[in-house]
Amino acid sequence: MFSKFREFYLEFSVLMNHFQSFSLLFLRLALAYGFYEPALTKWSNFSATVEWFTQLGIPFASLITFLTASFEIVAVLLLSLGLFTRFISIPLMIVMLSAILFVHIGNGFSVGENGFEIPLYYFIFLGILLSRGAGKFSLDFLFFKKEK
């Protein structure tokens, strides 16, 4: 009985592996969309964002605002194209960890109370891209795939 289930499970796993690149593509596009609005908001209200970061106790608020807004806007393009996906994931994970620690942690977990739920999910999703890469539907795959 268990051997038949095991055989079925292994066959099912092989079938589902074919959807991995679609999943990574959709993950990249969802994250790119999620970073788009915050990036534009930071750039269009730069001085207000610097003031807010200062109030939050973030050191070097002007520099951090510039870096955060820059990483986010570049990430929209790079994640959409699947280019340098692993590289851009690292600074974005730092941005998400900072958002959790400086903005959201005091509000608990729930997104409804401005908690750290969404930044945590983004952090986890970026960790998946860091460890798995962009998938076959990406410029990373086109430019950097290993020759067999």
Contacts in CASP RR format, 6 or more apart in sequence:
PFRMAT RR
TARGET T0000
AUTHOR 0000-0000-0000
METHOD contacts of the structure
MODEL  1
MFSKFREFYLEFSVLMNHFQSFSLLFLRLALAYGFYEPALTKWSNFSATV
EWFTQLGIPFASLITFLTASFEIVAVLLLSLGLFTRFISIPLMIVMLSAI
LFVHIGNGFSVGENGFEIPLYYFIFLGILLSRGAGKFSLDFLFFKKEK
20 132 0 8 1.000
20 135 0 8 1.000
21 135 0 8 1.000
21 136 0 8 1.000
21 137 0 8 1.000
22 137 0 8 1.000
24 128 0 8 1.000
24 129 0 8 1.000
24 132 0 8 1.000
24 133 0 8 1.000
24 134 0 8 1.000
24 135 0 8 1.000
24 137 0 8 1.000
24 138 0 8 1.000
25 134 0 8 1.000
25 135 0 8 1.000
25 137 0 8 1.000
25 138 0 8 1.000
27 125 0 8 1.000
27 128 0 8 1.000
27 129 0 8 1.000
28 79 0 8 1.000
28 80 0 8 1.000
28 82 0 8 1.000
28 85 0 8 1.000
28 129 0 8 1.000
28 134 0 8 1.000
28 138 0 8 1.000
29 79 0 8 1.000
29 80 0 8 1.000
30 125 0 8 1.000
31 75 0 8 1.000
31 79 0 8 1.000
31 92 0 8 1.000
31 122 0 8 1.000
31 125 0 8 1.000
31 126 0 8 1.000
31 129 0 8 1.000
32 75 0 8 1.000
32 76 0 8 1.000
32 77 0 8 1.000
32 79 0 8 1.000
32 80 0 8 1.000
34 122 0 8 1.000
35 72 0 8 1.000
35 73 0 8 1.000
35 75 0 8 1.000
35 76 0 8 1.000
35 79 0 8 1.000
35 92 0 8 1.000
36 76 0 8 1.000
38 72 0 8 1.000
39 69 0 8 1.000
39 72 0 8 1.000
39 73 0 8 1.000
39 75 0 8 1.000
39 76 0 8 1.000
40 73 0 8 1.000
41 49 0 8 1.000
42 49 0 8 1.000
42 65 0 8 1.000
42 68 0 8 1.000
42 69 0 8 1.000
42 72 0 8 1.000
43 69 0 8 1.000
43 73 0 8 1.000
46 65 0 8 1.000
46 66 0 8 1.000
46 69 0 8 1.000
49 65 0 8 1.000
49 69 0 8 1.000
50 61 0 8 1.000
50 62 0 8 1.000
50 65 0 8 1.000
51 61 0 8 1.000
53 61 0 8 1.000
53 64 0 8 1.000
53 65 0 8 1.000
54 61 0 8 1.000
56 102 0 8 1.000
56 103 0 8 1.000
57 102 0 8 1.000
58 64 0 8 1.000
58 98 0 8 1.000
58 102 0 8 1.000
67 91 0 8 1.000
68 95 0 8 1.000
68 98 0 8 1.000
71 88 0 8 1.000
71 91 0 8 1.000
71 92 0 8 1.000
71 95 0 8 1.000
72 92 0 8 1.000
72 95 0 8 1.000
74 88 0 8 1.000
75 88 0 8 1.000
75 92 0 8 1.000
77 83 0 8 1.000
78 84 0 8 1.000
78 85 0 8 1.000
78 88 0 8 1.000
79 85 0 8 1.000
79 88 0 8 1.000
79 129 0 8 1.000
81 138 0 8 1.000
81 139 0 8 1.000
82 134 0 8 1.000
82 135 0 8 1.000
82 138 0 8 1.000
82 139 0 8 1.000
82 140 0 8 1.000
83 134 0 8 1.000
83 138 0 8 1.000
83 139 0 8 1.000
83 140 0 8 1.000
83 143 0 8 1.000
84 140 0 8 1.000
85 129 0 8 1.000
85 133 0 8 1.000
85 134 0 8 1.000
85 138 0 8 1.000
85 140 0 8 1.000
86 129 0 8 1.000
86 130 0 8 1.000
86 133 0 8 1.000
86 134 0 8 1.000
86 140 0 8 1.000
89 126 0 8 1.000
89 127 0 8 1.000
89 129 0 8 1.000
89 130 0 8 1.000
90 130 0 8 1.000
92 122 0 8 1.000
92 126 0 8 1.000
93 123 0 8 1.000
93 126 0 8 1.000
93 127 0 8 1.000
93 130 0 8 1.000
96 119 0 8 1.000
96 120 0 8 1.000
96 122 0 8 1.000
96 123 0 8 1.000
96 126 0 8 1.000
97 119 0 8 1.000
97 123 0 8 1.000
99 116 0 8 1.000
99 119 0 8 1.000
100 116 0 8 1.000
100 119 0 8 1.000
100 120 0 8 1.000
100 123 0 8 1.000
103 114 0 8 1.000
103 119 0 8 1.000
104 114 0 8 1.000
104 115 0 8 1.000
104 116 0 8 1.000
104 119 0 8 1.000
105 115 0 8 1.000
105 116 0 8 1.000
106 115 0 8 1.000
107 113 0 8 1.000
107 114 0 8 1.000
107 115 0 8 1.000
107 116 0 8 1.000
108 115 0 8 1.000
108 116 0 8 1.000
109 115 0 8 1.000
109 116 0 8 1.000
109 117 0 8 1.000
109 120 0 8 1.000
110 117 0 8 1.000
111 117 0 8 1.000
111 118 0 8 1.000
133 140 0 8 1.000
134 140 0 8 1.000
134 141 0 8 1.000
135 141 0 8 1.000
END
